[in-house]
Amino acid sequence: MPVDFSGTWNLVSNDNFEGYMTALGIDFATRKIAKMLKPQKVIKQDGDSFSIHTTSTFRDYMLQFKIGEEFEEDNKGLDNRKCKSLVTWDNDKLICVQAGEKKNRGWTHWLEGDDLHLELRCENQVCKQVFKRA
Ligand code: ECB
């Protein structure tokens, strides 16, 4: 029985989001707004199919994927770059590789106790986010 990420999750910590956004080329004014946000994630996991809605008072982002199936990701409202993205399991961790213009781009989700963890990577920057169940 694989882990189940399903649920509604609220951001409680956000380490080095500034560095991650800078690596993505996000402008100063947008970074100042974005780092004040407390986004919520709504994750739906149905077998190998996932949807992850990240919502905030400023912008929303929606991602749908199936494990092991590469897809075109259009990072609309984020850095607006397109990637070839692929999500796979590594034991109980969900790993996404976002191949494109930016090196070493991707993210990892895992559960730790009652918390949802997310590591966001771009070039040499790592942002670490923790969410608690709403
Ligand atoms: C959507 C809420 C954040 C909006 C921030 C607005 C502007 C900043 C622009 C770019 C920064 C890059 C990423 C923002 C951080 C979080 C959004 C979703 C990150 C992500 O890829 O989550 C994955 C894993 O949960 C699913 O898409």
Backbone and ligand atoms as CSV (ligand in chain L), in Angstrom:
chain,resi,resn,atom,element,x,y,z
A,1,MET,N,N,0.857,-1.205,0.000
A,1,MET,CA,C,0.000,0.000,0.000
A,1,MET,C,C,0.886,1.246,0.000
A,2,PRO,N,N,0.871,2.022,-1.090
A,2,PRO,CA,C,1.748,3.202,-1.132
A,2,PRO,C,C,1.233,4.295,-0.199
A,3,VAL,N,N,2.092,5.258,0.086
A,3,VAL,CA,C,1.657,6.395,0.900
A,3,VAL,C,C,0.572,7.170,0.159
A,4,ASP,N,N,-0.250,7.856,0.917
A,4,ASP,CA,C,-1.338,8.636,0.341
A,4,ASP,C,C,-1.162,10.102,0.721
A,5,PHE,N,N,-0.864,10.919,-0.296
A,5,PHE,CA,C,-0.635,12.350,-0.086
A,5,PHE,C,C,-1.941,13.144,-0.111
A,6,SER,N,N,-3.054,12.456,-0.374
A,6,SER,CA,C,-4.331,13.157,-0.545
A,6,SER,C,C,-4.672,14.009,0.664
A,7,GLY,N,N,-5.232,15.174,0.371
A,7,GLY,CA,C,-5.685,16.028,1.461
A,7,GLY,C,C,-5.455,17.494,1.146
A,8,THR,N,N,-5.786,18.307,2.124
A,8,THR,CA,C,-5.618,19.763,2.032
A,8,THR,C,C,-4.544,20.154,3.030
A,9,TRP,N,N,-3.560,20.867,2.534
A,9,TRP,CA,C,-2.337,21.128,3.301
A,9,TRP,C,C,-2.019,22.617,3.310
A,10,ASN,N,N,-1.672,23.134,4.452
A,10,ASN,CA,C,-1.321,24.557,4.578
A,10,ASN,C,C,0.173,24.730,4.850
A,11,LEU,N,N,0.772,25.673,4.151
A,11,LEU,CA,C,2.203,25.950,4.334
A,11,LEU,C,C,2.487,26.460,5.754
A,12,VAL,N,N,3.486,25.866,6.388
A,12,VAL,CA,C,3.899,26.368,7.709
A,12,VAL,C,C,5.348,26.845,7.724
A,13,SER,N,N,6.181,26.374,6.788
A,13,SER,CA,C,7.530,26.935,6.700
A,13,SER,C,C,8.034,26.872,5.266
A,14,ASN,N,N,8.942,27.784,4.951
A,14,ASN,CA,C,9.330,28.005,3.555
A,14,ASN,C,C,10.778,28.510,3.536
A,15,ASP,N,N,11.730,27.603,3.551
A,15,ASP,CA,C,13.140,27.941,3.681
A,15,ASP,C,C,13.787,28.146,2.312
A,16,ASN,N,N,14.395,29.300,2.124
A,16,ASN,CA,C,15.117,29.639,0.878
A,16,ASN,C,C,14.225,29.676,-0.368
A,17,PHE,N,N,12.975,30.085,-0.195
A,17,PHE,CA,C,12.104,30.309,-1.351
A,17,PHE,C,C,12.690,31.440,-2.202
A,18,GLU,N,N,13.270,32.425,-1.536
A,18,GLU,CA,C,13.926,33.550,-2.233
A,18,GLU,C,C,15.017,33.053,-3.193
A,19,GLY,N,N,15.885,32.182,-2.720
A,19,GLY,CA,C,16.960,31.649,-3.567
A,19,GLY,C,C,16.412,30.866,-4.749
A,20,TYR,N,N,15.385,30.071,-4.475
A,20,TYR,CA,C,14.759,29.270,-5.534
A,20,TYR,C,C,14.133,30.180,-6.596
A,21,MET,N,N,13.409,31.199,-6.154
A,21,MET,CA,C,12.774,32.117,-7.113
A,21,MET,C,C,13.822,32.893,-7.911
A,22,THR,N,N,14.899,33.294,-7.241
A,22,THR,CA,C,15.971,34.017,-7.939
A,22,THR,C,C,16.596,33.133,-9.020
A,23,ALA,N,N,16.815,31.859,-8.686
A,23,ALA,CA,C,17.371,30.914,-9.670
A,23,ALA,C,C,16.440,30.768,-10.869
A,24,LEU,N,N,15.128,30.921,-10.640
A,24,LEU,CA,C,14.161,30.831,-11.741
A,24,LEU,C,C,14.020,32.148,-12.495
A,25,GLY,N,N,14.724,33.190,-12.031
A,25,GLY,CA,C,14.680,34.476,-12.730
A,25,GLY,C,C,13.446,35.306,-12.426
A,26,ILE,N,N,12.794,35.024,-11.298
A,26,ILE,CA,C,11.602,35.796,-10.916
A,26,ILE,C,C,12.045,37.205,-10.482
A,27,ASP,N,N,11.349,38.223,-10.974
A,27,ASP,CA,C,11.774,39.599,-10.693
A,27,ASP,C,C,11.553,39.968,-9.222
A,28,PHE,N,N,12.245,41.009,-8.795
A,28,PHE,CA,C,12.268,41.455,-7.390
A,28,PHE,C,C,10.863,41.704,-6.838
A,29,ALA,N,N,10.063,42.453,-7.565
A,29,ALA,CA,C,8.740,42.828,-7.055
A,29,ALA,C,C,7.862,41.588,-6.846
A,30,THR,N,N,7.915,40.678,-7.806
A,30,THR,CA,C,7.117,39.444,-7.689
A,30,THR,C,C,7.614,38.587,-6.523
A,31,ARG,N,N,8.933,38.531,-6.344
A,31,ARG,CA,C,9.503,37.760,-5.222
A,31,ARG,C,C,9.035,38.313,-3.885
A,32,LYS,N,N,8.995,39.649,-3.780
A,32,LYS,CA,C,8.582,40.271,-2.506
A,32,LYS,C,C,7.148,39.880,-2.150
A,33,ILE,N,N,6.279,39.852,-3.153
A,33,ILE,CA,C,4.887,39.427,-2.904
A,33,ILE,C,C,4.841,37.934,-2.602
A,34,ALA,N,N,5.531,37.156,-3.457
A,34,ALA,CA,C,5.411,35.680,-3.379
A,34,ALA,C,C,5.896,35.142,-2.050
A,35,LYS,N,N,6.937,35.775,-1.483
A,35,LYS,CA,C,7.478,35.188,-0.251
A,35,LYS,C,C,6.631,35.482,0.976
A,36,MET,N,N,5.665,36.393,0.849
A,36,MET,CA,C,4.719,36.644,1.948
A,36,MET,C,C,3.557,35.638,1.960
A,37,LEU,N,N,3.411,34.882,0.872
A,37,LEU,CA,C,2.223,34.030,0.732
A,37,LEU,C,C,2.285,32.811,1.634
A,38,LYS,N,N,1.121,32.324,2.000
A,38,LYS,CA,C,0.996,31.044,2.722
A,38,LYS,C,C,0.133,30.121,1.864
A,39,PRO,N,N,0.709,29.537,0.820
A,39,PRO,CA,C,-0.100,28.739,-0.110
A,39,PRO,C,C,-0.701,27.494,0.553
A,40,GLN,N,N,-1.765,27.058,-0.056
A,40,GLN,CA,C,-2.412,25.811,0.345
A,40,GLN,C,C,-2.289,24.822,-0.814
A,41,LYS,N,N,-2.062,23.547,-0.482
A,41,LYS,CA,C,-2.064,22.501,-1.512
A,41,LYS,C,C,-3.248,21.574,-1.288
A,42,VAL,N,N,-3.942,21.286,-2.388
A,42,VAL,CA,C,-4.971,20.247,-2.362
A,42,VAL,C,C,-4.483,19.142,-3.288
A,43,ILE,N,N,-4.202,17.999,-2.694
A,43,ILE,CA,C,-3.643,16.869,-3.452
A,43,ILE,C,C,-4.693,15.768,-3.546
A,44,LYS,N,N,-4.894,15.288,-4.782
A,44,LYS,CA,C,-5.768,14.133,-5.000
A,44,LYS,C,C,-4.934,13.037,-5.633
A,45,GLN,N,N,-4.922,11.893,-4.977
A,45,GLN,CA,C,-4.116,10.753,-5.418
A,45,GLN,C,C,-5.068,9.593,-5.638
A,46,ASP,N,N,-5.091,9.092,-6.890
A,46,ASP,CA,C,-5.980,7.987,-7.234
A,46,ASP,C,C,-5.149,6.975,-8.020
A,47,GLY,N,N,-4.638,5.970,-7.350
A,47,GLY,CA,C,-3.712,5.043,-8.005
A,47,GLY,C,C,-2.479,5.794,-8.446
A,48,ASP,N,N,-2.183,5.735,-9.749
A,48,ASP,CA,C,-1.009,6.422,-10.285
A,48,ASP,C,C,-1.336,7.835,-10.775
A,49,SER,N,N,-2.557,8.279,-10.612
A,49,SER,CA,C,-2.963,9.608,-11.086
A,49,SER,C,C,-3.000,10.605,-9.936
A,50,PHE,N,N,-2.420,11.756,-10.179
A,50,PHE,CA,C,-2.356,12.803,-9.155
A,50,PHE,C,C,-2.863,14.119,-9.721
A,51,SER,N,N,-3.460,14.907,-8.859
A,51,SER,CA,C,-3.585,16.330,-9.140
A,51,SER,C,C,-3.108,17.083,-7.909
A,52,ILE,N,N,-2.365,18.130,-8.156
A,52,ILE,CA,C,-1.872,18.988,-7.081
A,52,ILE,C,C,-2.261,20.421,-7.432
A,53,HIS,N,N,-3.159,20.998,-6.636
A,53,HIS,CA,C,-3.545,22.402,-6.767
A,53,HIS,C,C,-2.806,23.183,-5.710
A,54,THR,N,N,-2.031,24.157,-6.120
A,54,THR,CA,C,-1.399,25.065,-5.162
A,54,THR,C,C,-2.107,26.401,-5.305
A,55,THR,N,N,-2.714,26.872,-4.238
A,55,THR,CA,C,-3.497,28.107,-4.333
A,55,THR,C,C,-2.978,29.135,-3.336
A,56,SER,N,N,-3.148,30.396,-3.692
A,56,SER,CA,C,-2.753,31.493,-2.812
A,56,SER,C,C,-3.596,32.707,-3.166
A,57,THR,N,N,-3.442,33.767,-2.380
A,57,THR,CA,C,-4.191,35.000,-2.655
A,57,THR,C,C,-3.664,35.725,-3.895
A,58,PHE,N,N,-2.481,35.334,-4.382
A,58,PHE,CA,C,-1.819,36.026,-5.498
A,58,PHE,C,C,-1.953,35.254,-6.802
A,59,ARG,N,N,-1.559,33.986,-6.788
A,59,ARG,CA,C,-1.627,33.143,-7.980
A,59,ARG,C,C,-1.936,31.714,-7.583
A,60,ASP,N,N,-2.466,30.961,-8.547
A,60,ASP,CA,C,-2.744,29.538,-8.347
A,60,ASP,C,C,-1.968,28.739,-9.386
A,61,TYR,N,N,-1.674,27.496,-9.043
A,61,TYR,CA,C,-0.985,26.623,-9.991
A,61,TYR,C,C,-1.567,25.226,-9.884
A,62,MET,N,N,-1.860,24.637,-11.030
A,62,MET,CA,C,-2.490,23.325,-11.055
A,62,MET,C,C,-1.649,22.350,-11.862
A,63,LEU,N,N,-1.429,21.176,-11.307
A,63,LEU,CA,C,-0.625,20.160,-11.991
A,63,LEU,C,C,-1.362,18.839,-11.937
A,64,GLN,N,N,-1.432,18.163,-13.085
A,64,GLN,CA,C,-1.980,16.811,-13.130
A,64,GLN,C,C,-0.993,15.916,-13.837
A,65,PHE,N,N,-0.794,14.712,-13.316
A,65,PHE,CA,C,0.182,13.795,-13.926
A,65,PHE,C,C,-0.114,12.360,-13.528
A,66,LYS,N,N,0.504,11.457,-14.287
A,66,LYS,CA,C,0.497,10.045,-13.922
A,66,LYS,C,C,1.939,9.616,-13.707
A,67,ILE,N,N,2.135,8.786,-12.693
A,67,ILE,CA,C,3.460,8.268,-12.390
A,67,ILE,C,C,4.045,7.571,-13.625
A,68,GLY,N,N,5.299,7.924,-13.963
A,68,GLY,CA,C,6.009,7.242,-15.043
A,68,GLY,C,C,5.672,7.731,-16.441
A,69,GLU,N,N,4.781,8.706,-16.570
A,69,GLU,CA,C,4.419,9.239,-17.888
A,69,GLU,C,C,4.914,10.665,-18.038
A,70,GLU,N,N,5.894,10.857,-18.936
A,70,GLU,CA,C,6.428,12.202,-19.156
A,70,GLU,C,C,5.342,13.103,-19.741
A,71,PHE,N,N,5.344,14.352,-19.310
A,71,PHE,CA,C,4.342,15.299,-19.815
A,71,PHE,C,C,4.985,16.661,-20.009
A,72,GLU,N,N,4.348,17.487,-20.841
A,72,GLU,CA,C,4.748,18.882,-21.059
A,72,GLU,C,C,4.221,19.691,-19.899
A,73,GLU,N,N,5.091,20.314,-19.153
A,73,GLU,CA,C,4.634,21.182,-18.064
A,73,GLU,C,C,4.828,22.636,-18.474
A,74,ASP,N,N,3.753,23.397,-18.359
A,74,ASP,CA,C,3.771,24.813,-18.709
A,74,ASP,C,C,3.646,25.555,-17.377
A,75,ASN,N,N,4.732,26.100,-16.904
A,75,ASN,CA,C,4.752,26.688,-15.558
A,75,ASN,C,C,4.099,28.070,-15.547
A,76,LYS,N,N,2.853,28.082,-16.003
A,76,LYS,CA,C,2.100,29.319,-16.209
A,76,LYS,C,C,1.854,30.028,-14.878
A,77,GLY,N,N,2.231,31.306,-14.836
A,77,GLY,CA,C,2.052,32.082,-13.610
A,77,GLY,C,C,3.194,31.927,-12.625
A,78,LEU,N,N,4.099,30.991,-12.914
A,78,LEU,CA,C,5.311,30.842,-12.101
A,78,LEU,C,C,6.433,31.495,-12.901
A,79,ASP,N,N,7.351,30.710,-13.482
A,79,ASP,CA,C,8.365,31.359,-14.329
A,79,ASP,C,C,7.984,31.304,-15.805
A,80,ASN,N,N,6.840,30.669,-16.127
A,80,ASN,CA,C,6.308,30.589,-17.493
A,80,ASN,C,C,7.201,29.818,-18.467
A,81,ARG,N,N,8.178,29.054,-17.965
A,81,ARG,CA,C,8.962,28.201,-18.859
A,81,ARG,C,C,8.249,26.865,-19.053
A,82,LYS,N,N,8.546,26.234,-20.175
A,82,LYS,CA,C,8.013,24.893,-20.397
A,82,LYS,C,C,9.074,23.859,-20.054
A,83,CYS,N,N,8.646,22.750,-19.495
A,83,CYS,CA,C,9.545,21.649,-19.131
A,83,CYS,C,C,8.951,20.342,-19.629
A,84,LYS,N,N,9.822,19.345,-19.789
A,84,LYS,CA,C,9.377,17.951,-19.923
A,84,LYS,C,C,9.509,17.359,-18.540
A,85,SER,N,N,8.389,17.051,-17.948
A,85,SER,CA,C,8.396,16.638,-16.548
A,85,SER,C,C,8.032,15.168,-16.427
A,86,LEU,N,N,8.610,14.546,-15.408
A,86,LEU,CA,C,8.373,13.116,-15.150
A,86,LEU,C,C,8.388,12.898,-13.648
A,87,VAL,N,N,7.322,12.262,-13.154
A,87,VAL,CA,C,7.219,11.978,-11.722
A,87,VAL,C,C,7.303,10.471,-11.511
A,88,THR,N,N,8.138,10.081,-10.572
A,88,THR,CA,C,8.306,8.655,-10.250
A,88,THR,C,C,8.336,8.476,-8.735
A,89,TRP,N,N,8.123,7.237,-8.308
A,89,TRP,CA,C,8.293,6.894,-6.899
A,89,TRP,C,C,9.744,6.538,-6.622
A,90,ASP,N,N,10.262,7.011,-5.486
A,90,ASP,CA,C,11.521,6.500,-4.950
A,90,ASP,C,C,11.184,6.055,-3.531
A,91,ASN,N,N,10.902,4.784,-3.356
A,91,ASN,CA,C,10.292,4.278,-2.125
A,91,ASN,C,C,9.026,5.084,-1.863
A,92,ASP,N,N,8.923,5.771,-0.742
A,92,ASP,CA,C,7.702,6.520,-0.428
A,92,ASP,C,C,7.811,7.994,-0.789
A,93,LYS,N,N,8.856,8.358,-1.534
A,93,LYS,CA,C,9.006,9.738,-1.981
A,93,LYS,C,C,8.543,9.877,-3.422
A,94,LEU,N,N,7.904,11.015,-3.710
A,94,LEU,CA,C,7.464,11.345,-5.055
A,94,LEU,C,C,8.498,12.309,-5.634
A,95,ILE,N,N,9.139,11.873,-6.738
A,95,ILE,CA,C,10.223,12.679,-7.303
A,95,ILE,C,C,9.846,13.190,-8.686
A,96,CYS,N,N,9.962,14.485,-8.894
A,96,CYS,CA,C,9.709,15.077,-10.209
A,96,CYS,C,C,10.990,15.666,-10.774
A,97,VAL,N,N,11.312,15.270,-12.013
A,97,VAL,CA,C,12.400,15.886,-12.767
A,97,VAL,C,C,11.765,16.776,-13.819
A,98,GLN,N,N,12.143,18.061,-13.822
A,98,GLN,CA,C,11.597,19.038,-14.772
A,98,GLN,C,C,12.702,19.425,-15.748
A,99,ALA,N,N,12.811,18.672,-16.839
A,99,ALA,CA,C,13.880,18.908,-17.802
A,99,ALA,C,C,13.532,20.105,-18.667
A,100,GLY,N,N,14.515,20.978,-18.860
A,100,GLY,CA,C,14.301,22.177,-19.670
A,100,GLY,C,C,15.513,23.070,-19.595
A,101,GLU,N,N,15.252,24.352,-19.740
A,101,GLU,CA,C,16.326,25.344,-19.804
A,101,GLU,C,C,17.143,25.408,-18.521
A,102,LYS,N,N,16.472,25.219,-17.373
A,102,LYS,CA,C,17.159,25.310,-16.081
A,102,LYS,C,C,17.709,23.948,-15.657
A,103,LYS,N,N,18.992,23.950,-15.279
A,103,LYS,CA,C,19.644,22.717,-14.816
A,103,LYS,C,C,19.094,22.303,-13.458
A,104,ASN,N,N,19.095,20.996,-13.222
A,104,ASN,CA,C,18.819,20.457,-11.884
A,104,ASN,C,C,17.474,20.932,-11.338
A,105,ARG,N,N,16.485,21.032,-12.231
A,105,ARG,CA,C,15.172,21.519,-11.800
A,105,ARG,C,C,14.256,20.343,-11.465
A,106,GLY,N,N,13.599,20.446,-10.316
A,106,GLY,CA,C,12.654,19.392,-9.945
A,106,GLY,C,C,12.187,19.561,-8.519
A,107,TRP,N,N,11.425,18.580,-8.041
A,107,TRP,CA,C,10.932,18.643,-6.668
A,107,TRP,C,C,10.741,17.236,-6.111
A,108,THR,N,N,10.678,17.158,-4.799
A,108,THR,CA,C,10.427,15.891,-4.113
A,108,THR,C,C,9.390,16.126,-3.024
A,109,HIS,N,N,8.386,15.267,-2.957
A,109,HIS,CA,C,7.391,15.287,-1.878
A,109,HIS,C,C,7.554,14.049,-1.019
A,110,TRP,N,N,7.399,14.218,0.280
A,110,TRP,CA,C,7.307,13.049,1.168
A,110,TRP,C,C,6.527,13.422,2.420
A,111,LEU,N,N,6.097,12.400,3.151
A,111,LEU,CA,C,5.383,12.597,4.415
A,111,LEU,C,C,6.331,12.286,5.551
A,112,GLU,N,N,6.237,13.110,6.595
A,112,GLU,CA,C,7.059,12.893,7.784
A,112,GLU,C,C,6.155,13.149,8.980
A,113,GLY,N,N,5.821,12.116,9.731
A,113,GLY,CA,C,4.815,12.274,10.777
A,113,GLY,C,C,3.517,12.721,10.134
A,114,ASP,N,N,2.916,13.789,10.652
A,114,ASP,CA,C,1.657,14.297,10.092
A,114,ASP,C,C,1.900,15.388,9.065
A,115,ASP,N,N,3.151,15.630,8.705
A,115,ASP,CA,C,3.475,16.762,7.844
A,115,ASP,C,C,3.785,16.330,6.413
A,116,LEU,N,N,3.477,17.240,5.488
A,116,LEU,CA,C,3.851,17.079,4.083
A,116,LEU,C,C,5.101,17.917,3.826
A,117,HIS,N,N,6.118,17.301,3.290
A,117,HIS,CA,C,7.348,18.025,2.972
A,117,HIS,C,C,7.491,18.172,1.460
A,118,LEU,N,N,8.095,19.294,1.055
A,118,LEU,CA,C,8.372,19.550,-0.363
A,118,LEU,C,C,9.723,20.223,-0.483
A,119,GLU,N,N,10.583,19.598,-1.283
A,119,GLU,CA,C,11.860,20.233,-1.642
A,119,GLU,C,C,11.740,20.662,-3.088
A,120,LEU,N,N,11.989,21.964,-3.331
A,120,LEU,CA,C,11.972,22.512,-4.694
A,120,LEU,C,C,13.407,22.844,-5.081
A,121,ARG,N,N,13.838,22.341,-6.244
A,121,ARG,CA,C,15.229,22.529,-6.668
A,121,ARG,C,C,15.302,23.275,-8.007
A,122,CYS,N,N,16.271,24.186,-8.097
A,122,CYS,CA,C,16.596,24.815,-9.386
A,122,CYS,C,C,18.052,25.241,-9.345
A,123,GLU,N,N,18.813,24.782,-10.326
A,123,GLU,CA,C,20.246,25.040,-10.383
A,123,GLU,C,C,20.863,24.682,-9.033
A,124,ASN,N,N,21.532,25.640,-8.355
A,124,ASN,CA,C,22.191,25.298,-7.079
A,124,ASN,C,C,21.350,25.696,-5.868
A,125,GLN,N,N,20.067,25.955,-6.072
A,125,GLN,CA,C,19.210,26.418,-4.970
A,125,GLN,C,C,18.193,25.352,-4.560
A,126,VAL,N,N,17.999,25.230,-3.270
A,126,VAL,CA,C,17.024,24.287,-2.731
A,126,VAL,C,C,16.100,25.046,-1.784
A,127,CYS,N,N,14.811,24.980,-2.043
A,127,CYS,CA,C,13.792,25.544,-1.154
A,127,CYS,C,C,13.124,24.388,-0.439
A,128,LYS,N,N,12.934,24.548,0.854
A,128,LYS,CA,C,12.309,23.476,1.649
A,128,LYS,C,C,11.007,24.005,2.249
A,129,GLN,N,N,9.904,23.352,1.884
A,129,GLN,CA,C,8.593,23.758,2.404
A,129,GLN,C,C,7.983,22.634,3.238
A,130,VAL,N,N,7.305,23.025,4.322
A,130,VAL,CA,C,6.585,22.062,5.155
A,130,VAL,C,C,5.132,22.512,5.247
A,131,PHE,N,N,4.216,21.543,5.135
A,131,PHE,CA,C,2.768,21.799,5.188
A,131,PHE,C,C,2.138,20.938,6.275
A,132,LYS,N,N,1.111,21.498,6.887
A,132,LYS,CA,C,0.315,20.739,7.849
A,132,LYS,C,C,-1.105,20.587,7.333
A,133,ARG,N,N,-1.768,19.499,7.749
A,133,ARG,CA,C,-3.147,19.260,7.311
A,133,ARG,C,C,-4.066,20.382,7.769
A,134,ALA,N,N,-4.903,20.828,6.844
A,134,ALA,CA,C,-5.817,21.937,7.156
A,134,ALA,C,C,-6.903,21.460,8.124
L,1,ECB,C1,C,1.069,29.124,-6.628
L,1,ECB,C2,C,1.497,29.743,-5.321
L,1,ECB,C3,C,2.813,30.444,-5.385
L,1,ECB,C4,C,2.748,31.626,-6.312
L,1,ECB,C5,C,4.098,32.328,-6.388
L,1,ECB,C6,C,4.006,33.379,-7.418
L,1,ECB,C7,C,5.056,33.871,-8.108
L,1,ECB,C8,C,6.462,33.324,-7.964
L,1,ECB,C9,C,6.863,32.672,-9.250
L,1,ECB,C10,C,7.560,31.551,-9.337
L,1,ECB,C11,C,8.094,30.828,-8.185
L,1,ECB,C12,C,8.118,29.346,-8.439
L,1,ECB,C13,C,7.334,28.473,-7.797
L,1,ECB,C14,C,6.331,28.881,-6.806
L,1,ECB,C15,C,6.224,27.903,-5.673
L,1,ECB,C16,C,5.225,27.055,-5.526
L,1,ECB,C17,C,4.269,26.782,-6.609
L,1,ECB,C18,C,4.160,25.325,-6.946
L,1,ECB,C19,C,5.493,24.624,-6.853
L,1,ECB,C20,C,5.384,23.239,-7.412
L,1,ECB,O1,O,5.916,22.946,-8.446
L,1,ECB,O2,O,4.670,22.357,-6.716
L,1,ECB,C21,C,4.600,21.032,-7.210
L,1,ECB,C22,C,4.722,20.122,-6.034
L,1,ECB,O3,O,3.660,20.279,-5.131
L,1,ECB,C23,C,3.267,20.811,-7.896
L,1,ECB,O4,O,3.094,21.716,-8.909
